[in-house]
Amino acid sequence: MSLKTESKKVVVLILKGNIDIEDMLALKGIVTSFVEKENFYFILDFSGVDHINVSGIEYLNERKDRTRTLGGDLKIIGANDYVKNLFIYAGYWGEFEFFQKEEEAIRSFENLI
């Protein structure tokens, strides 16, 4: 997992490979640490993700709910159809906004920032 910041307000986390439950717990911790620093806008780049443990999607949903409570949001970019289907299987389809490109996701924050 790597990190880049698009602006002072949007944090982009780049995920790669097979994301297991430990990775999701680590991601939850990373998002939490940014929230504690008053960063509430996140983009998760799934373009390099081959598989995600469906149990871990619950942790991701918890962080999304927390950021929304604070006026922010968590968006997903670059997810392939297989990964999107895992969100459906886990029962979280419709809970997240999916975008193909980073620029689209950043624009979607404009009404929040």
HUSUL-V461811 format. One record per residue. N is the residue number from 1. PHI is phi in whole degrees, 0 to 359 (NA if undefined). PSI is psi in whole degrees, 0 to 359 (NA if undefined). OMEGA is omega in whole degrees, 0 to 359 (* if undefined). Layout:
# HUSUL-V461811
{{N & PHI & PSI & OMEGA} {N & PHI & PSI & OMEGA}}
This chain:
# HUSUL-V461811
{{1 & NA & 134 & 176} {2 & 232 & 171 & 188} {3 & 225 & 142 & 168} {4 & 214 & 153 & 177} {5 & 247 & 128 & 182} {6 & 281 & 324 & 177} {7 & 209 & 187 & 177} {8 & 289 & 346 & 185} {9 & 252 & 334 & 184} {10 & 252 & 125 & 178} {11 & 255 & 127 & 178} {12 & 251 & 122 & 177} {13 & 251 & 127 & 183} {14 & 255 & 118 & 181} {15 & 254 & 150 & 181} {16 & 218 & 151 & 173} {17 & 78 & 214 & 179} {18 & 264 & 119 & 183} {19 & 264 & 111 & 180} {20 & 262 & 184 & 185} {21 & 296 & 323 & 178} {22 & 295 & 321 & 177} {23 & 297 & 320 & 180} {24 & 293 & 323 & 176} {25 & 294 & 320 & 177} {26 & 296 & 318 & 178} {27 & 298 & 318 & 177} {28 & 302 & 316 & 179} {29 & 296 & 320 & 179} {30 & 296 & 313 & 179} {31 & 299 & 317 & 179} {32 & 301 & 318 & 181} {33 & 295 & 324 & 176} {34 & 290 & 321 & 178} {35 & 299 & 320 & 178} {36 & 297 & 337 & 177} {37 & 264 & 13 & 178} {38 & 67 & 34 & 168} {39 & 258 & 120 & 186} {40 & 239 & 5 & 183} {41 & 242 & 118 & 186} {42 & 231 & 142 & 170} {43 & 237 & 126 & 176} {44 & 256 & 119 & 181} {45 & 269 & 108 & 181} {46 & 262 & 10 & 185} {47 & 298 & 336 & 178} {48 & 259 & 11 & 183} {49 & 267 & 129 & 178} {50 & 267 & 325 & 184} {51 & 205 & 149 & 175} {52 & 226 & 136 & 178} {53 & 293 & 120 & 185} {54 & 297 & 331 & 178} {55 & 296 & 329 & 181} {56 & 286 & 343 & 180} {57 & 297 & 330 & 177} {58 & 300 & 319 & 178} {59 & 296 & 320 & 178} {60 & 296 & 319 & 179} {61 & 295 & 322 & 177} {62 & 300 & 317 & 180} {63 & 291 & 322 & 178} {64 & 299 & 314 & 179} {65 & 299 & 319 & 180} {66 & 296 & 315 & 181} {67 & 294 & 323 & 178} {68 & 293 & 323 & 177} {69 & 301 & 327 & 182} {70 & 269 & 6 & 178} {71 & 94 & 4 & 180} {72 & 255 & 204 & 178} {73 & 192 & 168 & 178} {74 & 228 & 122 & 183} {75 & 240 & 158 & 182} {76 & 240 & 135 & 176} {77 & 236 & 155 & 169} {78 & 71 & 11 & 181} {79 & 290 & 133 & 176} {80 & 282 & 172 & 183} {81 & 299 & 323 & 179} {82 & 299 & 312 & 180} {83 & 295 & 318 & 177} {84 & 300 & 320 & 178} {85 & 296 & 331 & 177} {86 & 292 & 326 & 175} {87 & 294 & 321 & 176} {88 & 297 & 311 & 181} {89 & 301 & 321 & 182} {90 & 283 & 351 & 178} {91 & 88 & 19 & 183} {92 & 246 & 14 & 177} {93 & 291 & 136 & 183} {94 & 93 & 345 & 177} {95 & 278 & 336 & 183} {96 & 239 & 152 & 172} {97 & 263 & 130 & 179} {98 & 251 & 136 & 177} {99 & 228 & 155 & 176} {100 & 277 & 320 & 187} {101 & 241 & 148 & 180} {102 & 301 & 319 & 182} {103 & 300 & 321 & 179} {104 & 296 & 317 & 180} {105 & 294 & 319 & 179} {106 & 297 & 316 & 178} {107 & 299 & 327 & 182} {108 & 292 & 343 & 176} {109 & 278 & 346 & 189} {110 & 306 & 325 & 180} {111 & 282 & 349 & 180} {112 & 261 & 331 & 186} {113 & 274 & NA & *}}
